[in-house]
Amino acid sequence: MTQKQTLPNSTATLVMGILSIVFSCFFVGLILGIIGLSISGKGRKMYRENPSGFDGYGALNAGYIMSLIGTILGGLYIVYYIVLVAIIGGTAFSLMKF
């Protein structure tokens, strides 16, 4: 019986996914989500090649999904802030008297 190896970066991906959701209302969440997505790639590829030889795919997949959600939420917050600044800027410009 062979010993199963743990997938590389499965715990790190899970941590990055959790932190990307927690900090998604700040700009840090987008960065952490992108990092989580990028470090999960090698482990996901290794698992697809040999599913019976590795443990920890559940944590890796959960981290990947949470990183994806955190990246989307972080991107939506950035769009929200850009729209908010545009509205405030437009309002301030329209209130100026020339």
N, C-alpha and C positions, 0 to 999 in steps of 0.2 A: 504494500500500500504506500503510495507516494504522498508526501506532505504537500498540501495546497499552499501556494504562496498568496500573500495579501497583495492586492492590487496597489501599485504605487500611487501615492497622493490621494487615496480614497478619503482619509480623515481630513486632509487639508482642503480638499474640494468641499466636503461637508461643512467645515468651519467657514470657508469663504461664502458658501451658499447661504448659511444662516446669517452671517454678518451683512451680506449684501441686502437681504430683506430687512434686517433690523435698521440699517443705516441708509435705506433707499430714499428717505426724505431729504438726505443730504447728498452732496455730489460724490461722496465716498462710496455709496452703495453701487453706483454704476461701475466704478473702477474695480471694486471687490468682485462684482459679478462677472466682469470680463476676465479677471484673473482666475476665478473659479472655473469658468468655461474653458479657458486655455489649458489649465493644468489637468483637467479631466480627460483631455483628448487621448493621451498616451494610454491611460488605463482602460478606457473604453475600447480602444483599438486592440489592446492585448487580450481583453476579455472576449471580444468577437472572434479572435483567432483560435482561442482555446478556452471555452467556457468551463470545462471541468477541471482546469488546472489552477483556478484562482478563487480566493475568497474575498469578500468585501465589496461585491458589486452593488449590493443594496445601498450601502453608504455612498458609494461613488455615484450611482444613478440619482439618489436623493439630492446629493450636493449639486449635481449637474442641473437638475430641475429647479432647485432653489436658486442657483446662480442665474439661470435663465429668467426666472420670475423677478429676481432682484435687478437684473440688467434692464428688463422691460419697465419696471417701476421707476428705476433711476432715470431712464430716458424720458418717461412721461413727466417726471418732476422737473427735469430740465426744460422740456417744452412748456410746462406750466409757468415756470419762472420767466422764460423768455416772453410769453404772452402777457404775463403780469407786468413786467417792466415796460413792454410796449404800450399797454393800456395806461399805465401811470404816466409814462412819458408823453403820450398823446394828450392825455387830460391836462397835464401841466402845460404843454405847449398851447393848447386851446384856451387856457385861462390867462395866458400872458397878454398884456395889452401893449400894442406897438404904437 
